[in-house]
Amino acid sequence: GENVEQHPSTLSVQEGDSAVIKCTYSDSASNYFPWYKQELGKRPQLIIDIRSNVGEKKDQRIAVTLNKTAKHFSLHITETQPEDSAVYFCAASGAFLHGGATNKLIFGTGTLLAVQP
Amino acid sequence: AAGVIQSPRHLIKEKRETATLKCYPIPRHDTVYWYQQGPGQDPQFLISFYEKMQSDKGSIPDRFSAQQFSDYHSELNMSSLELGDSALYFCASSLAGARKETQYFGPGTRLLVL
């Protein structure tokens, strides 16, 4: 089955600096790669996603890049702010099963991002 | 905009008891997913339903069962609870169509088994 590895497990940056989180996946059939931000005790919140037919996507201070050949994707946050502090999860999902609309997410192990003021 | 609703938000049970968690997807969403998240862990996929039929199954114990009803809400039934079942349980929903992979999570149910 699919396996997603995520690095680093913790990341501390100064406010205004950039943060980069990297993930690799094992199943070449995976075609959808979302990133979720989770604050302590709260729900995972979708912040950006990318599909396998796109190499890069940007939304204001957040960007995601995908390298299908190498099977890795990365989250880039620029001009970090203290409110960006949270756990970030990457995830991957693959082809449908039995023609139905199911896409279970396989998550990475998470990155605790701390933005120091 | 309406979001995924889960109830109850908190639940305390004794070992060997049963629990029922409920999930109400975003209106018009037809697919529901259940995830379990232990302390300091990533969410683990349990089971999913599409149009009231089970569509995929993950690491869900045999003690757990789930279903999706005609109004698309889903219930996760957990029996013979064990201490290790203490976790956050998230429900997510999505809509078949152009962005069918996009899952939106509910606020979760925090289950504590004593």
Interface residues (C-beta under 8 A of the other chain):
Chain A: N31 Y32 P34 Y36 G41 K42 R43 P44 Q45 L46 D49 R51 F89 S93 L97 H98 G100 A101 T102 N103 K104 L105 I106 F107 G108 T109 G110
Chain B: D30 T31 Y33 Y35 Q41 D42 P43 Q44 F45 S48 Y50 E51 M53 S55 D56 G58 L88 F90 A92 S94 A96 K100 E101 T102 Q103 Y104 F105 G106 P107 G108 R110
